[in-house]
């Protein structure tokens, strides 16, 4: 890849001192050389160091190490998993939930061999290599079956889950073996979309998506650089018009984004963990500013720019899930968000929250709300149940706008924390949206009346669409409607809008805006506005009066727009 070079240096140890023996451009070749070097007289250890150079910077990483005395330290272990959705059949392993678990379990193995979970499941030779690698499969299935039995008792005990998972492995292996014997179009020769069209024309509906993924895996497995895989998959996805093609590209892109080095390359140098996580959120939401101008197509900045465009077009749902999960795990972790720590942690958290919730929706949903609460409890250095409750209370002022507060509390109520701090969440909801005596107690800034009503209505919609306890939900939405009706009445909002000093067409459109769904929810408040509109509509010769003060050339347009607004507000349905 232009602008980036990788050299694998083979180092040997003699009499406690390390020295460079040789180098290679291939990791598998370097490892084979290292193993042979270890057999030389006097050599007590070997290691392979990958040196990656881009521009004026370089990074070193030990990718293989073995010593003669200890019998080697190149053994690969399975990773830890804290959640694993229960798969109903082998097909679920190919989905985002199954792949996320596989990528976490076998992260060390995958990174070491330069392959992704999807490549392994679709390329029979790679699958056999994993199956034959030490005791990885056995250990991985053991961990997942134990976890699933513990967290999902209805799925059966550990033995039942282990048998099911081995059955899925057999099914995946058989399918990959059968696919290996098939002659499929080669993407490198045919082109991505042409290959998809050929496979689609000949494959059954059941096998079509799988065989397309096989064709992609055959191509990408030849590229052992994760960033190279990502660049290729992005190149395929960027001009692709096929929904199926983009879905398949997203599958492989999402797998490459599980590799930490690839994300580092995409984001470039960041000042702190908080800044890096903010950049990841920007990327996932399609707003990352990549300095791509003047860069070659395969430069990290250019790839990041094209990837950002794909996220902005909502073309990479699986990849967005992967990035959200990584951000969530880092927020829950113990590493500081800022370099300085201390008070800077609060500022870093606030900045990250602004990225996660730029308007009224929390990126990552309930799991992200839970992660933010854990992070806040760590910042205030209070653990346990009381620490989580205080953290919830401390986070709310940081959110500022009532809609953001509602989004956070709703998301938190849908998380696993609701089982332990559900009473605190309900108390906060009651205090913010039920006990206030007026709209002005919910919104304490000086935004204009129409913005106040829109904000409270947005809060109303958030609760209406939520899955919180039905009794609490009804209490909140009923109270919000009452407060809106009281606000309209006490502040004489409708009288000010329907001021006879204004031309009738101006008053009519303003009144209709009060009846729009985003201004007032259906209920007491909107009923007040709708009654005035109906009263005007029933006036004799209303339409003539409506355009009486409108220039002749504009009368027809004003009448047409008025009827469109009537329809949108439900008066003509």
Phi, psi and omega in degrees: 000127183300139178087354182220132177233148178231125177238135178252108181269134177262118179253143176236156180243127174228130178051040176081000181246139180264145175211155179283132178261311183196184179213165180209159176264002182234130179294313179302319180295318180299320180294321178296318178298316182300319180296323178289321179299326182297338181277355180288154178297134175084350180275122182253349179196155176221155172207154177248125179248122176272123177250116180256125181240130175220124182062235180258010183243153178219156181220139180247145180211128176284119183251350179203138178207138181206141175231151187289319186295316185272000181080009175105145176237026182267007180294136181259134181248157176281151181277174178271144175231138179253355176205145181206104180300145181283119178278135179278328178208177184299330181301329181296336180295333180281344181284173185297321181296314179295317182293324178299318179295316180297319180295326178283318181299314188251027183305312182297315180296314182298314180296320182296323184261359177065039178230162177251167180299320181293321177298316181298318184286342184250343180253109190301321181296321179290324178295318178296321179299318179293316180300324182275355185279104178048232183238030190298310183299313180301314181295317181298314179295323178299315180295314184292317181296321178295316180296315181295321179295327181283317185268341179226074184304331182293343181278354180110173180282180184299321181296318180295318179293321180297318178296320180296317182293322176294326175296319177296320179299317178300318181294317179295318180297314180298319181293319179293323179295316179297320182292328181299333181274353183273140175269112183246155176303141178268122184299322181298326181270319187272331191096154187297305184290324178296319178297319178298316180298319181293317179294318180298325183288337185246337185273155175288161179301325183292323186261349190304302183299321180297314183291328175296318178295325177297315179300319178294316180299320179300324180286311187287332183294341177285343179258113185268358175269126179300318180293325175296319177298315180299313180302315180296315182294322177294320177300322178291319187284328189301312181264000189293129179264345184278127176299319180294320179298317180292324178297316179293317178301319179299321178304311184281327175298315182298324178293320180292331182285357173278353181267122186298321182295323179297317178296322177299316179298319181294316188276338185074189181289130178240149185289333185199173176297319179301318179294320180296318179293322176298320178295322177297319178296316177302315180300312183295333180263005175076027181235014180289133180264098180266133180280069189272346185298129178080000182269151175293156187301330182260010174289148181307320181296320180292318178296318179298323179295315180292323178296319178300318179297321178294319176296319180298330179273008181056035183267355186230064182297319179294319180296323178295321178298318180297315181292319178299319180294321179294317178299315181300316181293323179291322178295320179289339183290183187259351179294141182288147179285328180247158179290325185279333184071200178060224182297333180296337179297319179297318179294321179295320178295317179299316178298322179290322177298320179297328176288317183289333182225071182294332178233257186236011179236138181269117178297126181096349173061220188297320181294327178288321177300320178295317180297318179297322179293317177297318180297317179297320180295327178288323180295319180277358175059044175230123182257185177070191183299314181295325178295319178293322179294316179294324178298319177300315180295322182286330182288326188302314179298331179296331184284333174075275188292140180303326181293321178293321178297317179297317180299316180297311183292323177296314179299319180295324180291340180264001181265175179292340179293340180300335180290333183254327182238028180303324180293324178293318179298315180295320180297319179294319178297317178298315183293326183275326192231356178245314184285335180304145183269350180202165176302325183291340175279339175276318179244107188263359178272184187258031178295150184296162184307316182296325178289325176298314181294319178298321181295312180295323177295321177298320176297316178306312182296321179303314181288322180299323182270359185275172178249024178290169181312129187300322181294313179295318179302312181297323179295319181291310184294325177295317180294318179298319177296319178298317181293323178295316179297318179296319180297315179298320182286308186292326180267006177050045183298314183292324178296322179290323179290316184268041181290119181302342179290339179274150173302147185299322183293327177292314179298319184296315180292324178294320178295320178296324178298330177292338182266358181288150185299333182274351179266314180219138177284161177294126183160206184300315185296310181293332179298321179300316180290320183292327179297321179291319179299314180298321179301317178293318183297332182277355179292144178293136179059035184301315185294324177296316178295325183302320185254013183300324182257017178260137177306145184307317183295340184257352187302312184297317180296317180298317178297318180296315179297324180295318179292324176298316180294321177302316181295314182298330182269005173086014181276346185239024181254000000 
